[in-house]
Structures are given as structure tokens and as C-alpha cells.
């Protein structure tokens, strides 16, 4: 698991899966609770814990209304 801190604003946010089309939905509901779950992506800058460098990345995460954002994951580096 990669550790990082988000240091910039997340831009170009896009929802690409909602509700039943999310494969991890039963696990998300069990861990975090009921909600209108979405899988989203966007672009931002992150500071990597491994060496402190700042990189621009495509970021994916799960989000539910009233619960917040969970399980951020770097999908690819843009620089």
C-alpha cells in the first residue's frame, strides 16, 4: 500500500460507477455504512511518503453522500 498526502485541489472530478455497478459495494457498506456510493476519479498533486517528492497523479476513490471519501488510490503518474 502506497502512502501519500494530497497537497493540491482535486480537479476534473468524474463519477464512473454508481451503486450496484461498483464491485466492492457489499464490502464498502459493511465497513463504512449505507449510502449512495460512487466510484470517482480526478487529478491532483500528492506528496509521496517514501521520498517526499510531489507528483501529479490520477486518483481514484469511493465516496458516499453523508459519509465522505474513502480509500484513495493512485492509478497513474502524469509527470
N, C-alpha and C positions, 0 to 999 in steps of 0.2 A: 504494500500500500504506500503510495507516494504522499508525502506531507507537504503542504503548501499553504500560503496565506494569500487571499485575494487582495490585491493592492490597488486595483482600478475599478471603475464602474463597469458593470456587465452591459454590453451593448448588443444590438441586433438579436434580442431575445426572441426565440421561436419555440412554439409548442409543437412537438412532433408525435406525441402519443397521449391519449386521454383514456382514463377509466380502464375498461376491460381489455384494451389493446396494449396495456402495459403488462409484460410477462411477470414482473415482480410484484404485482398488485397484492396478492394474498400476504406476502412477507411484509410489505410496507404497512398494510393495515394492522397486522399483528404487532409489529414493533412500535409504530408511531400513532396508530389510531385511524378511525374512519375520516374520510374527507373526499373532496373531489380531486383526485390525484392526476397529476400531469407530469410527463417527462419533457424537460425543456433543455434548450441549448442556447449558448451565447458566446460572446468573445470578450476577453478581459486580459489584464496583466496579473501575473501571480509571482510571488517570491518563493522560490524553492527552498525547503528546509535543508536539503543536502549540502548546498554550497552558497545559498543566499542570493543567487542570481535572479534577476527579474526577466521573465519571458512572457511573450504574448501567446495565448492559447485559445483553443476551442474547448469550452467547458460544458459538461452535461450534468444535470441534477434532477432530482424528483422534488415536486412541490405540491402542497395541498392547501387549499383555502382554509384559513384559520389555524393551520399547524405550522406553516413555514417551509423553508427549503432544507433538503437533506441530501446527503451522500454525493457531494460534489466529486467529479471525476474529470481529469484532464484527458481529452480524447486525442488531441494532436497539438503539436507546437507549430506556431505560424512564423517564427523567425529563425 
